[in-house]
Amino acid sequence: MNCDEFVELVTAYLEGTLPAETEQRFVEHLAECDGCDRYLEQIRSTVDNLGHLPAQRMAPEVRDRLLAAFRDWPTG
């Protein structure tokens, strides 16, 4: 597993939804890569600190503008 794949799988790992084989590769990469180890800790910290915030509603027109702005965003 490379670092790009690791980053794409962090959310699934934290949610416990990775297939066993992928999780094993994830954990193996984590043990070898100090950068990804720090990245995972930063994501955990972010979730811990912000995960309890209540969802806020936004005006429908704001939501539509945001969705339109990112509709063609490159995904990789």
Phi, psi and omega in degrees: 000139175258175185295324179298316179295320178304310181300320180295335186260357185303314182298314179298321178298311181295331178275354179073030184248008178285141171299151186305316181295319179292320178298320178298315178296322178299310181296321178297317178296318180302321181292337185258346191237108180295325180296316180288329175299315178294320179299314179299318179294323177295319179294316177302316180297318179299313179297316180299320184277330185246348185295342181267356181290138179290148176296138178250143178274143174242156180299141182306323180292327176292315178301314180298319179293319178296314179299319179295321182295326184256003182303320182258018181298132180295138182255004177144000000 
